[in-house]
Amino acid sequence: MINKRLLIKHLLAHNDENSFYDKKRKIDISHKEGKAKFLKHICALSNSNPKNNSYIVIGVDDEDNNIIGVDFFDDSKIQNLINAYLTSPPIVQYENIPFPHLPDDKVVGLVTIRATGKITSLRKNIWKYYGGSVFFRDGSMSMPKVFDIEIKDVNSKIVEAIENNAQNNIEHTLNGVIDFMNKRKDYNAQYKVFKEYFVVCWAGQKKLVKDEMFFSRVDIELINEQVRLFFSALDEVSIAIDDDSFKIVEYVSLGLQGSNKYYQLEETIIQFENNANYNIETKLLFEPPQFDKKVLYHIYNASNSILEKLKKGLTLTKREEADLKNLPATYLICYLNLFHEAVDKLHEAKPFLKAHSEELYNLHKETLRILRKVKYS
């Protein structure tokens, strides 16, 4: 089993960007340009590595390999995006890898790409790239190629050696458990061993609601691979554990004008097998709340007025300041109730909410996370 933190260290230490490895400070697949560039790199790495894994490491400074981290990214449906835009799509996995020196809410993103052995190309136009385009890696660059394509295997032995040097051992596992328990001791840190092999650590603030236990500020890690499976500073989570599985049900608080309710968002089940393998299955449970269209139209217009005042730098009233905290969720609810332009307003508000306060910016990021899950499911 590969220790993903070790793998990232080996990739950074021994290789500049090349035909099987790329590094990014960040990615943004919420906009067409960022999505297109991400798909281009996936396409190029897949075509350049028909017989071995290739990788993108996210949260690293290009100049000096300094690990700066990115926000936790839990879009389990990223394969749906790949399948929608690429022909002969590779198998793509996005994992969040914690590093001890990073803040609690930051990780390093690791994208693993496994080709199917066929040429991958863009299925349809996106941004400035045309449907049918084929990309390969040329050194550290993802470049379009037009020629009689012959897939060559040149990296398998190099990648195999890197992955072998990143294998986990008992010492790494024990250190990982101790680090987690010390770092999360204020949040009811616990661990459990599954199948005498896998170690899962988790922590969260307990909250009892009608005799049912929920957790907030939840952090869950699979220590064997040094992968953070779940992290949320805002939502409520229920956890169920048996000898074979670890189940998480995530809830989100949504509503208008202070009348919030909790809605099930997503269920994640980690199933551990006797053959030292595990599977992660996610299922979207979310049923969007529906509201009276006339009431919603009034609230939507009021939100737009607040956004316009923010853009112009005007002072908000106390009531508008209170409504501002609900702005991201209001736009999300409007979008889910078929106000299609509300998603544009949500994206438009980002820089102004970020400039206003960290709290509002975090609420905006959380809203986009819910939107991603719903959109690609």
Phi, psi and omega in degrees: 000132185276130171277109189293330177294317177297320180301315179298317179300318179293320178298317181289324186281327191247357185216133165281171177304136184209201187282352176236007186208134177224155178227146182224147173291320176196165171231159179216102181262014177274347178240155185300318183296312180296320179296317181296317180294321177298314179296323178299315181293321177299314180300313183294316180293322177297314181291331183275351184223075185288340188242000183216165174293149167232163193222149166237125178255125187243130182110028184233133177289128183297326188287314188233013181061020178290129181277109183255340176081165176221172177295149173302132184236112187244035179279093182288351182263019182297332177297328177298321177297314179301313182295327183289329188250348184239139170274150187046056186293140174286167173275123187238133178231130176252125180233149180256119187248115179284145173236138188303327185277350182276153173301162184304325186268010180243146178217176168255129178277134178237116177257121178254128184242123178240115183287159177264358181094357178248157178294130178261136179218166176290132181282328184206168181297142170207128184055238182259009180258138185265147174303138183095349180295142178240133181240145173229163174274130173240093189068241180261007184250144173264112189239146174288145179230137175227102180188176173290108192276130172237118182283126180244142178258105183238352188246354190304314184292322180295312181294321178300319179295318179297315181293323178296323179286351180254016179293143181283158174216177184298321181299314179298320180295312180298317178298322179295318178296313181297317179300315182295313183297323179289319184288329186249019186296337178281352184238041172058048183297137180218166173216159175213141177261128179251133175056029179059021186219312184270139177239121177248128174249142177211158180207154177180158177280125182285146177212120182263121180233111179051052177067012177245134183272129174236164179228145170237171186048051187275137178225123181230129181229140168268104191293325182305322182254000184054048180244129173277118184274332184202141174207130176208128177266353189241316192277162174268143185224137169254144184234133176230132186229137167227192185291341186244347189211160176231116184246135179237130171242122184259136179243147176235145179263119181223149177170180181237138174054044174084358180263061183281150172227158176268133178238138174296132179257303187207145175249131177238127178240122174260113184254122182260133184255165180285345183265026178064030173240162175216156178232144176243120178243133179239145179221125178285127181253356193292128170244109186302134176292138181251141183228161176300129187296323181293316178298316182295322179297320179295315181293323179297316179295322178295321178295319178297323179295319178296317179298318179297321178294322176298314182298327181270357179075024181277154180284134179269149173287168178300320178296319179292324176299319178294318179292334181299325179296334181267000187301309180301313180296324179296316178296323178296313180299318177299316179298317180291343175257026171073022166273083193299328182286349182296330180292328176293320177296323179298315178292322180297328184284343189309303184296330182282324175291322179297319180288334184284312179191154178295324180300314180295322179296319178294322177295323178294316179297319179297321179295318178296325179297317178296318181299317178301314181300317182290320186292320187261008179269000000 
